[in-house]
Each structure stands twice: as structure tokens, then as C-alpha cells.
């Protein structure tokens, strides 16, 4: 099973400063893009910086993102173990254009990770994939979204 491919996204977003100062404004406009080969959400001060192949101002490792959630229709959060990033688009349509593919990628990556873990612990066995009664074809656990949260579920191969 191949690791899911990150979405192909790039465009302007506003990033809340890590430590906003009163009266100084809390948002910076940045050019964001998903670097598919490095599996990073990168941000640059300008689109020209990206086009001139400059190093990004910062990045978020895609594997470190635990969730992406709508905040107010135009803003959304990207949560990692270390920090929650607040991002804002210029419109609700642009926010959804980022949020929907990010959420789908996170969902698929969590399923992939749980299956990789199941294979590494031996709960995924090749004999489980052979023909036979469906009850004998379990292949370990996984995660599925249940009521907006991810729940661990037992996986079964279809009969």
C-alpha cells in the first residue's frame, strides 16, 4: 500500500504571527504551497521568493499535521504536536479550497499509517488476504472518521 500523495496546492494565505503583539497586527500575508516531494507545507514572504527558488520562510511537515479544522468560514487551524497554526484565506471559497484537500490527505494518511503499523506488528498477515470466509480475513486495525473524530476500527477484507 503506497503512502497517499499530498494535494497540489499553492496560493496566498494569511498566517497569524506566532506571538502577535498588541497594536502591531497579528497576521502576515504569505505565499503557501505544498512541496509534494518534501511533503511539507511551505510558506514564503512573497510569490516571487518562491518563483526565484528561495528558501521558504518556514514550513510544516505534513506528517506532523494531526488535523485541519474550519475556524470561522475564512480561517482555519492546522494542528501539529508542537503548535497550532491559524491561517486565513481571502474568501470562504479559498478557505475550502485549502481545507478540504488537507483534511482528505490527513484522513488518508492516518489510515495508511495505521495499516503500516498493523503490518509492522504482525496483525496484517498475507494469509488474511487469501480466499475464505470473511470472518477469517481480518487485517488489523485502522482509523475511520466517526462523528467528526477518528476512531480505531477493526478492518476486514470484503468477501
N, C-alpha and C positions, 0 to 999 in steps of 0.2 A: 504494500500500500504506500503510495507516494505522498509526501508531505503536500498539503494544499498550497497552491500558488497564491501569493499576495495579490490584492487588487491593484490595478493600474490607475493610480490617482495622482493628480497634481493640481495645484491652484492656490489662490490666496485664502488664507485664514488669519484670524487674529488670535494670538496666544496671550493668555493672561500672564503677566510677569510673575516669576516665582515668588518674589516678595514685593508686592505692589506698595508704593509709597503714597501717602495721602497727598492730594493736590498735584501729583505728578502723572496721573493717568495710569491705568492698570493693564492696558492692552498694547501689544506690539503687532503690527501687520507683518506677516511673514509669508514667504513662498514655501508651501509644503509640497512634498512629493513622497511617494513610496518608492524606495530603491529596492526593486524586486530581487536583484542579485545579492544584496547585503541583508535583505529582509529587515529594513529599517524605515521608519517614518522620519524623514529628514526635514529640517526647515532652514531656510536661507533668509538673509535680510532682504534680498531683492530677487526677482526672477532673473535679472541679468547675472547675479552671482552664480546662480545655478547654471545658466547657459554658458558662462565662462569657465565652467568646471571648477569653481572654487569649492573649498571645503565647506560643509554645512555649518551654520551657527550652532546647531545642536541636532540631536536625533533621539529617537525612542526605538529600542529594539522591539521588533514585532512580537518575538516570542515572550517578551516580558509584559505585554499588554494583557491584563486579565479581563477588562471589559471596556466597552464604549457605550455611553448612555446619553440619551437626549436630556438636556437640562431645561431649556425653555423654548424649544422650537427653532432657535437660531444658534444656540450654544450647545455644546456637548462636552462630556468629560471623557478622557482617555485615562484609565487607571492602570498603574503598574504597582509592583510591590513597594517601590520607594516613594512614589509621588502620584498625585492626581493632576493631570494637565487639563486646564479649561481652554477650550477652543471655540471660536465664534466665526460663523460664516456671514456673508453679506445678506443672505436671504434664507428662508426656511427650505427652499428647493435645493440650494447649495449645501446646506447642512445635511439634508437627507442624502444627497449625492455622495457625501463622505461617510456618514454614519451607517447607512445600510450595507455597503460592501465591507466596511470594517467589522461590523457585527457578524456578518456571514463568515468572514475569514476567521474571526476569533472562534465562532461556533465550530467550524470545520477543523480548525487546528486543535481544539480541545478534544474532539472525537478522535482525531489522528493520534494525539499524544496518549490518550487512554488506551488505544489499541496497541501502540508501540509498547507501552508499559505492560499490557497484558501479554504480549509476545515475549518480552524480556523476563517476565516472571514465570513463564511456562503455562499460563492459563489459556494461551492461544496455542492450540495443537493442530498440526496438519491433519491428523486423523479426524478432527472435528469437521473438516470440510468434505469428507468422503460421503457418498450416498448412505442414507439410513434414516431411521425415524428422526423427526425434528427434535425430539427431546434429547437426543444424543449429540446434537450439533451445536451446543453452546460454544461460544468462543470468547469467553471472558466478559469483562465489564466495559462500560462506556459511559458517556455523558450525553444526556438529552435535555433540551430546554423544557422545563415543566413549570407553568405559571410564572414565567419570567425569570426563573432561576435554573441553574444547571443541577441536575440530579443524576446520581450514579445509577445505572440500569444494567441489568444482565442482558447480554446480546445473544441472539440465536440466529442461526442461518435459516433462510427460508427453506421449506420442504421441497 
